Amino acid sequence: MERANNIIFVGIKKNITELPKGKWVDELSRVIWSHNTTESRTTKFTPFKLLYGEEVVTPEEIRLKSWRTSEEAGAEEEDIKPSIDTIEAGMIQAAINLG
């Protein structure tokens, strides 16, 4: 957790050099999004995938109605939700990647 906090702090610090004092809060959500959707070199997974078992759907995919967000995909909601087994398999693979 400390490593993630440090990465987020460094990301905010890099992006606030041109912002007025106290505006770092405006950058926080963008930096956290970037951290959570960037693949780790060690685990080969994003933090989002390790937590939820699936990659994040980006705002562009929603706006452009990609195949993952279209209603014509035909999957029931239960089929879309990742199972605990899927999430655990991702975590096991991440642990293997660490070794």
C-alpha positions in Angstrom: 0.0 0.0 0.0 2.9 2.4 0.8 4.3 1.8 -2.7 0.9 2.6 -4.3 0.7 5.8 -2.2 4.2 6.8 -3.3 3.4 6.2 -7.0 0.2 8.3 -6.7 2.1 11.1 -4.8 4.8 11.2 -7.5 2.1 11.3 -10.2 0.4 14.2 -8.6 3.7 16.0 -8.0 4.6 15.7 -11.7 1.3 17.1 -12.8 0.8 20.1 -10.4 3.9 22.2 -11.3 1.7 24.4 -13.5 -1.4 24.4 -11.3 -2.2 27.1 -8.7 -1.6 26.1 -5.0 -4.2 23.8 -3.6 -5.4 22.4 -7.0 -3.7 19.0 -6.5 -7.1 17.6 -5.6 -8.2 18.2 -9.2 -5.4 15.9 -10.4 -6.0 13.1 -7.8 -8.7 11.2 -9.7 -6.7 11.3 -12.9 -3.5 10.0 -11.3 -5.4 7.2 -9.4 -7.1 6.2 -12.6 -3.8 6.0 -14.3 -2.3 4.0 -11.5 -5.2 1.5 -11.3 -5.2 0.9 -15.1 -1.5 0.6 -15.8 0.0 -2.9 -16.0 2.6 -3.6 -13.3 6.0 -4.7 -14.7 6.3 -7.3 -11.9 2.8 -8.9 -11.9 1.9 -8.2 -15.5 -1.6 -7.2 -14.4 -3.3 -3.9 -13.5 -4.4 -3.3 -9.9 -8.0 -3.1 -11.2 -7.8 -6.5 -12.8 -6.3 -8.0 -9.6 -9.1 -6.5 -7.5 -12.1 -7.1 -9.8 -10.9 -10.0 -12.1 -11.6 -8.0 -15.3 -9.9 -5.1 -17.1 -11.6 -1.7 -16.6 -14.1 -0.4 -19.2 -12.7 3.0 -20.2 -14.9 6.1 -20.7 -14.0 5.9 -24.4 -15.4 2.4 -24.7 -18.7 3.6 -23.1 -18.9 6.7 -25.3 -18.1 4.8 -28.5 -20.2 1.8 -27.5 -17.5 -0.8 -27.9 -18.4 -4.5 -28.0 -17.8 -4.8 -24.3 -20.4 -2.1 -23.5 -23.0 -2.8 -26.2 -26.3 -4.3 -25.2 -26.1 -6.6 -28.3 -23.3 -8.6 -26.6 -26.2 -10.7 -25.4 -24.7 -11.8 -22.0 -26.8 -11.9 -18.9 -25.5 -9.9 -15.9 -24.5 -13.0 -14.1 -22.3 -14.0 -17.2 -20.6 -10.6 -17.1 -19.6 -10.6 -13.5 -16.2 -12.4 -12.9 -16.4 -15.3 -10.5 -14.3 -15.6 -7.4 -12.4 -18.4 -9.2 -11.5 -16.0 -12.0 -10.2 -13.3 -9.6 -8.2 -15.9 -7.6 -6.7 -17.3 -10.8 -5.5 -13.8 -11.7 -4.0 -13.3 -8.3 -2.2 -16.7 -8.5 -0.9 -15.8 -12.0 0.3 -12.5 -10.6 2.1 -14.2 -7.8 3.7 -16.6 -10.3 4.8 -13.6 -12.3 6.5 -12.1 -9.2 8.6 -15.3 -8.7 
